[in-house]
Amino acid sequence: MIIPCIDLMDGKVVQLRQGREKALEGKPPAETIEMFAGFPEIQVIDLDAAMGRGSNGVIVKDLASRAQLRVGGGVRSVDRALELLEQGAYRVIVGTAAFSDEGPDIAFLSQLKEAVGASRLTLALDSRAGHIVVEGWRQATRWSAADMIAELEPYCGGFLCTYVDKEGLMQGTDLSWFQSLRARTGHELIAAGGITTMDDIKALTAMGIHCAIGMSIYTGHLALDELRAFNAVTR
């Protein structure tokens, strides 16, 4: 399954390069969600909430009324996860808060699972140079996604795995890294970061991995009609 991505900052649809530099602004959120009509799910990340400098909650709620959303950004408490569900999120994406200085934050994840249900939680294993990164990809941990994925399985229904090294660069992704994660879990996997060509998509799909795509769509490198057609024959 191909999942188009909408990243929100200051009320606008944006794409960042390497999670830092704003590379482009898209159409207004309501127009963007209409552009993605026909896709079964959309991924929405509230970057302002993730960075602790505000919220795009009103926009998220509006988008959730128009499509089935997986939503993340600033989910550092059970209340925040419940807030996203109340705004209409189908699944909630949790990243930084899943980890403590000692490893997975089992206490928090257990509370989240009890309140939300594991099936509605997706844990983000965003990785750079082989290590999981948190705090908006600014801080590296000492663990790899491969090290952590099995331990985290009881607390979620799937994993969003971003290969940050290639994110936003339009240079392709690391298929072998995703294959190594596929070998370690039977949970749903969503790949992100550097997915640039239909060959990337076909290879990941053959592994049983979904594709979350942003930059390649917004730059016109991948055509929405072709992506819709691919979804239709692979569902």
C-alpha positions in Angstrom: 0.0 0.0 0.0 1.2 3.5 -0.9 0.4 6.1 1.8 0.8 9.7 0.8 2.2 12.0 3.5 1.0 15.5 4.7 3.4 17.3 7.0 1.9 20.4 8.7 3.9 23.5 9.8 2.4 26.9 10.6 -0.9 25.7 9.1 0.7 24.9 5.8 1.6 21.6 4.0 5.4 21.4 3.8 8.2 19.0 3.0 11.5 19.2 4.9 14.8 17.9 3.8 16.5 15.7 6.5 13.9 17.0 8.9 15.4 20.4 9.0 15.4 22.6 5.9 12.1 23.4 4.4 12.3 22.3 0.8 8.8 23.2 -0.4 5.3 24.2 0.5 2.3 22.4 -1.0 -1.3 23.4 -1.7 -3.5 24.3 1.3 -4.3 21.3 3.4 -7.9 20.9 2.2 -6.7 20.9 -1.4 -3.9 18.5 -0.7 -6.2 15.9 0.9 -8.5 16.2 -2.2 -5.4 15.6 -4.4 -5.0 12.3 -2.6 -8.5 11.1 -3.1 -8.6 7.4 -3.8 -5.8 6.5 -1.5 -7.0 4.2 1.3 -4.9 6.0 4.0 -3.0 9.3 4.4 -0.2 9.9 6.9 -0.3 13.3 8.6 2.4 14.6 10.9 1.9 17.8 12.9 5.4 19.2 12.9 4.6 22.1 15.2 3.3 19.7 17.8 6.4 17.5 17.3 8.7 20.5 17.9 6.7 21.7 20.9 5.8 25.0 19.4 2.1 24.8 18.7 -0.6 22.6 17.1 -2.4 22.1 13.8 -5.3 20.3 15.6 -8.1 22.2 13.8 -6.6 21.2 10.4 -6.0 17.6 11.5 -9.7 17.3 12.6 -10.8 18.7 9.2 -8.5 16.3 7.3 -9.7 13.4 9.3 -13.3 14.1 8.3 -12.2 13.7 4.7 -10.0 10.6 4.7 -8.6 7.8 6.9 -5.5 9.2 8.7 -2.5 7.9 10.5 -1.5 10.9 12.6 1.6 11.7 14.6 3.5 14.7 16.1 4.1 15.5 19.7 2.6 12.3 21.1 4.3 12.4 24.5 1.4 11.6 26.7 -1.7 9.4 26.8 -3.8 12.5 26.7 -2.2 13.6 23.4 -2.8 10.2 21.8 -6.5 10.4 22.9 -6.7 13.9 21.6 -5.6 12.7 18.1 -8.2 9.9 18.2 -10.9 12.4 19.2 -9.8 14.6 16.2 -10.5 11.5 14.0 -7.2 9.7 13.6 -7.5 6.1 12.6 -4.0 5.3 14.0 -1.6 7.3 16.2 2.1 7.4 15.5 4.5 7.6 18.5 8.2 8.3 18.3 10.3 10.0 20.8 8.2 9.2 23.9 8.5 5.5 23.2 12.1 5.7 24.5 13.8 6.6 27.7 17.5 6.9 28.4 17.6 3.2 29.3 15.7 1.9 26.2 12.0 1.5 25.5 9.8 3.3 28.0 7.8 0.3 28.9 5.8 2.1 31.6 4.6 4.7 29.1 4.0 2.2 26.4 1.9 0.0 28.7 -0.3 3.0 29.7 -0.7 4.0 26.1 -1.6 0.4 25.0 -4.2 0.2 27.8 -5.8 3.5 26.9 -5.6 3.3 23.1 -5.1 -0.3 22.2 -2.1 -1.7 20.5 -3.8 -2.1 17.2 -4.3 1.7 16.9 -0.6 2.5 17.7 2.2 2.8 15.2 5.7 3.2 16.7 8.3 5.2 14.7 11.7 3.8 14.4 13.4 6.7 12.6 17.0 5.9 12.0 20.2 7.7 10.9 23.6 6.1 10.6 22.3 2.9 12.0 20.8 4.4 15.2 17.3 5.3 16.2 16.9 9.1 16.4 14.4 11.1 18.5 13.5 14.7 19.3 12.8 15.6 15.7 15.7 13.5 14.5 18.1 15.8 16.4 19.2 13.3 19.0 20.7 9.8 18.3 20.2 6.9 20.7 22.6 4.0 21.1 20.1 1.5 19.8 19.3 0.3 16.3 15.8 -0.4 15.0 16.8 -4.0 14.5 17.8 -4.2 18.2 14.5 -2.8 19.5 11.8 -4.0 17.1 11.0 -7.4 18.7 10.8 -5.9 22.2 8.4 -3.2 21.0 6.0 -5.6 19.2 3.5 -6.1 22.2 2.8 -2.3 22.3 1.8 -1.6 18.8 0.1 -2.8 15.6 3.0 -1.7 13.4 6.1 0.3 12.8 6.9 3.4 10.8 10.6 3.1 9.8 12.1 6.2 8.3 15.6 5.9 6.7 16.6 9.4 7.7 19.9 9.3 5.8 18.1 9.5 2.5 15.0 11.4 3.6 14.0 14.2 1.2 17.1 13.8 -1.0 15.4 12.0 -3.9 18.3 9.5 -4.1 16.5 6.3 -3.5 16.4 4.4 -0.2 18.2 1.5 1.5 16.2 -1.6 0.6 18.6 -3.9 2.5 17.9 -2.0 5.7 14.2 -2.5 5.3 14.7 -6.2 4.4 16.6 -6.6 7.7 13.7 -5.2 9.6 11.1 -7.3 7.7 13.1 -10.4 8.8 12.7 -9.4 12.5 9.0 -8.8 12.8 5.7 -10.0 11.5 4.0 -6.7 12.4 3.0 -4.2 9.8 5.9 -2.1 8.5 5.7 1.2 6.8 8.9 2.4 5.0 9.7 6.1 4.5 12.8 8.1 3.6 14.2 8.4 0.1 11.5 6.3 -1.8 12.0 7.8 -5.2 11.0 5.4 -8.0 8.4 2.8 -8.8 11.3 0.2 -8.6 11.7 1.3 -4.9 8.0 0.8 -4.3 7.8 -2.5 -6.1 10.8 -3.9 -4.1 9.3 -2.8 -0.8 5.9 -4.1 -1.7 7.4 -7.5 -2.6 8.8 -7.6 1.0 5.4 -7.0 2.4 6.2 -3.4 3.4 3.9 -0.3 2.9 5.4 2.9 1.5 4.9 6.4 3.0 5.8 8.9 0.3 6.1 12.7 0.4 8.8 14.5 -1.5 8.6 12.3 -4.6 4.9 13.1 -4.9 5.1 16.8 -4.2 7.9 17.3 -6.7 6.0 15.4 -9.4 8.7 12.7 -9.6 6.0 10.1 -9.0 2.6 10.5 -10.7 -0.5 10.1 -8.5 -2.4 8.3 -11.1 0.3 5.7 -11.4 0.5 5.3 -7.6 -3.3 4.9 -7.4 -3.2 2.2 -10.2 -0.4 0.4 -8.3 -2.5 0.4 -5.1 -5.5 -0.9 -7.0 -3.7 -4.0 -8.2 -1.7 -4.8 -5.0 -4.5 -4.4 -2.4 
